[in-house]
């Protein structure tokens, strides 16, 4: 079962600063971080010259070590949990209430 997200309308909550937050636009990496217990904080929208991008925000507690493992193909993740978390993130991104 995927990670339960308490409030699917996160965009309606005022954005509070997250000290030393880790941000990524990589949904698969975000799902992997969720799967190994990193705290997902919110989704932000980033605009650049190529259009809009979705940014996944996490608390920055010991993320660097796990990112290194991810990039080196050494991160151990339950595949079912990874897919469930990826599905949860995609649902949040495409949720009409989020926009």
QUILINGI-V38531 format. One record per residue. OMEGA is omega as a letter, one per 20 degrees, with the letter a starting at -180 (* if undefined). NEAR is the number of other ideal C-beta (glycine too) atoms within 10 Angstrom. D_FIRST is the distance of its C-alpha to the first C-alpha in whole Angstrom. Layout:
# QUILINGI-V38531
OMEGA,NEAR,D_FIRST / OMEGA,NEAR,D_FIRST
This chain:
# QUILINGI-V38531
a,8,0 / r,18,4 / r,15,7 / r,6,8 / a,16,12 / a,5,14 / a,9,17 / r,13,17 / a,10,20 / a,19,21 / a,16,24 / r,9,26 / r,9,25 / a,4,28 / r,11,28 / r,7,28 / r,5,29 / a,15,27 / r,6,29 / a,8,29 / r,15,26 / a,21,24 / r,14,24 / r,16,23 / a,12,23 / a,12,21 / r,15,18 / r,13,17 / r,18,18 / r,24,16 / r,24,13 / r,22,14 / r,24,15 / a,24,12 / r,22,10 / r,16,13 / r,10,14 / a,19,16 / r,14,16 / a,20,16 / a,18,19 / r,18,20 / r,18,21 / r,16,24 / a,12,27 / r,11,29 / r,8,32 / a,7,34 / r,4,37 / r,6,35 / a,7,33 / r,9,30 / r,11,27 / r,18,24 / r,16,23 / a,23,20 / r,19,21 / r,20,20 / a,15,22 / a,16,24 / r,11,24 / r,11,24 / a,18,23 / r,10,26 / a,9,25 / r,19,22 / r,17,23 / r,11,26 / r,15,24 / a,18,22 / r,10,25 / r,8,26 / a,6,23 / a,9,23 / r,18,19 / a,8,17 / r,18,14 / a,11,11 / a,8,11 / r,11,8 / r,17,6 / a,18,9 / r,14,9 / r,17,6 / r,26,8 / r,18,11 / r,12,11 / r,19,10 / r,22,13 / r,13,15 / r,13,15 / a,20,16 / a,14,19 / r,10,20 / a,14,20 / r,5,23 / a,10,23 / a,16,23 / *,8,26
